[in-house]
Each structure stands twice: as structure tokens, then as C-alpha cells.
């Protein structure tokens, strides 16, 4: 709703044209951008997972972990431990 308001469109119309252009819904796109940022932070920094989840825009570590695992194939902690060597199908 906030993004749609910033571009002076209704949320429904914004959602529809975003999906037509990007071939995925807005929330999925935002989550993938957040996960990409988290992946970089997990490899470069020794920041607690709860702090990384907040830094990349998730309101809770539990939801962050769920979305991260869905996108990457492993939990953020396992990703950090493996130094980014996630299963090949998720790279």
C-alpha cells in the first residue's frame, strides 16, 4: 500500500501491473531483494542473525528464517556456516 501510494496508484492496480512486468508479485520480489542483501551480510559480517533480519527489513527473525530457507534452501545459520555453499538448485 505504501509503495502504491508513492506512485499514485491503487494497491490493486499497482500489484497487477507489477506482476505483469516483473512476472512475480511485489511481496515475493521485495523478499528476494531482502534475502540477497542478507546473504551478503551473512558472508561478510559477524552480525547476529536477529540483527541481520532487522537490517534487511524483516520484522521478525522467525519469518526471516522461513523466507530465507524458502529462497536459498538452507536456514541463515546453515548458510553462514557453509560460507554460502548452498545446495546447487538454490544458487
C-alpha positions as a Markdown table, in Angstrom:
| # | Residue | x | y | z |
|---|---|---|---|---|
| 1 | Unk | 0.0 | 0.0 | 0.0 |
| 2 | Unk | 2.8 | 2.4 | 0.8 |
| 3 | Unk | 4.6 | 1.8 | -2.4 |
| 4 | Unk | 1.4 | 2.1 | -4.5 |
| 5 | Unk | 0.6 | 5.4 | -2.7 |
| 6 | Unk | 4.1 | 6.8 | -3.5 |
| 7 | Unk | 3.5 | 6.2 | -7.2 |
| 8 | Unk | -0.1 | 7.5 | -7.0 |
| 9 | Unk | -1.7 | 4.1 | -7.9 |
| 10 | Unk | -4.3 | 2.0 | -6.1 |
| 11 | Unk | -2.7 | -1.0 | -4.4 |
| 12 | Unk | -4.7 | -3.4 | -6.6 |
| 13 | Unk | -3.6 | -1.7 | -9.9 |
| 14 | Unk | 0.0 | -1.4 | -8.7 |
| 15 | Unk | 0.0 | -5.1 | -7.8 |
| 16 | Unk | -1.4 | -6.1 | -11.2 |
| 17 | Unk | 1.0 | -4.0 | -13.3 |
| 18 | Unk | 4.0 | -5.0 | -11.2 |
| 19 | Unk | 3.2 | -8.7 | -11.7 |
| 20 | Unk | 2.6 | -8.2 | -15.5 |
| 21 | Unk | 6.0 | -6.5 | -15.9 |
| 22 | Unk | 8.1 | -8.5 | -13.4 |
| 23 | Unk | 6.5 | -11.9 | -13.7 |
| 24 | Unk | 6.3 | -12.2 | -9.9 |
| 25 | Unk | 4.3 | -10.5 | -7.2 |
| 26 | Unk | 5.6 | -7.4 | -5.4 |
| 27 | Unk | 6.0 | -9.1 | -2.0 |
| 28 | Unk | 8.0 | -12.0 | -3.5 |
| 29 | Unk | 10.2 | -9.5 | -5.3 |
| 30 | Unk | 10.9 | -7.5 | -2.1 |
| 31 | Unk | 11.6 | -10.6 | -0.1 |
| 32 | Unk | 14.1 | -11.8 | -2.7 |
| 33 | Unk | 15.9 | -8.5 | -2.6 |
| 34 | Unk | 16.0 | -8.7 | 1.2 |
| 35 | Unk | 17.3 | -12.3 | 1.1 |
| 36 | Unk | 20.1 | -11.3 | -1.4 |
| 37 | Unk | 21.1 | -8.5 | 1.0 |
| 38 | Unk | 21.1 | -10.9 | 3.9 |
| 39 | Unk | 23.2 | -13.4 | 2.0 |
| 40 | Unk | 25.9 | -10.8 | 1.6 |
| 41 | Unk | 25.8 | -9.7 | 5.2 |
| 42 | Unk | 26.0 | -13.3 | 6.4 |
| 43 | Unk | 29.2 | -13.9 | 4.5 |
| 44 | Unk | 30.9 | -10.6 | 5.2 |
| 45 | Unk | 30.0 | -9.8 | 8.7 |
| 46 | Unk | 29.7 | -11.4 | 12.1 |
| 47 | Unk | 26.4 | -9.8 | 12.9 |
| 48 | Unk | 23.8 | -11.7 | 14.9 |
| 49 | Unk | 21.0 | -13.2 | 12.8 |
| 50 | Unk | 18.3 | -11.3 | 14.6 |
| 51 | Unk | 20.1 | -8.0 | 13.7 |
| 52 | Unk | 20.5 | -9.0 | 10.0 |
| 53 | Unk | 16.9 | -9.8 | 9.8 |
| 54 | Unk | 16.0 | -6.3 | 11.0 |
| 55 | Unk | 18.7 | -4.7 | 8.8 |
| 56 | Unk | 17.2 | -6.2 | 5.7 |
| 57 | Unk | 13.7 | -5.3 | 6.6 |
| 58 | Unk | 12.0 | -8.3 | 8.2 |
| 59 | Unk | 10.1 | -7.6 | 11.4 |
| 60 | Unk | 10.9 | -10.9 | 13.0 |
| 61 | Unk | 13.8 | -13.4 | 12.8 |
| 62 | Unk | 11.3 | -16.4 | 12.5 |
| 63 | Unk | 9.7 | -15.0 | 9.3 |
| 64 | Unk | 13.2 | -14.0 | 8.0 |
| 65 | Unk | 14.4 | -17.6 | 8.5 |
| 66 | Unk | 11.4 | -19.1 | 6.8 |
| 67 | Unk | 11.7 | -16.8 | 3.8 |
| 68 | Unk | 15.4 | -17.2 | 3.6 |
| 69 | Unk | 15.1 | -21.0 | 3.7 |
| 70 | Unk | 12.4 | -20.9 | 1.0 |
| 71 | Unk | 14.6 | -18.8 | -1.3 |
| 72 | Unk | 18.0 | -20.3 | -0.6 |
| 73 | Unk | 17.3 | -23.9 | 0.6 |
| 74 | Unk | 19.0 | -23.6 | 3.9 |
| 75 | Unk | 18.5 | -21.6 | 7.1 |
| 76 | Unk | 20.5 | -18.4 | 7.5 |
| 77 | Unk | 22.6 | -20.0 | 10.2 |
| 78 | Unk | 23.5 | -23.0 | 8.0 |
| 79 | Unk | 24.2 | -20.6 | 5.1 |
| 80 | Unk | 26.7 | -18.7 | 7.3 |
| 81 | Unk | 28.3 | -22.0 | 8.5 |
| 82 | Unk | 28.7 | -23.2 | 4.9 |
| 83 | Unk | 30.1 | -19.8 | 3.8 |
| 84 | Unk | 27.4 | -19.6 | 1.1 |
| 85 | Unk | 27.8 | -23.1 | -0.3 |
| 86 | Unk | 24.0 | -23.6 | -0.5 |
| 87 | Unk | 22.6 | -26.5 | -2.5 |
| 88 | Unk | 23.2 | -26.0 | -6.2 |
| 89 | Unk | 19.5 | -25.7 | -7.1 |
| 90 | Unk | 19.2 | -22.6 | -5.0 |
| 91 | Unk | 22.2 | -20.6 | -6.3 |
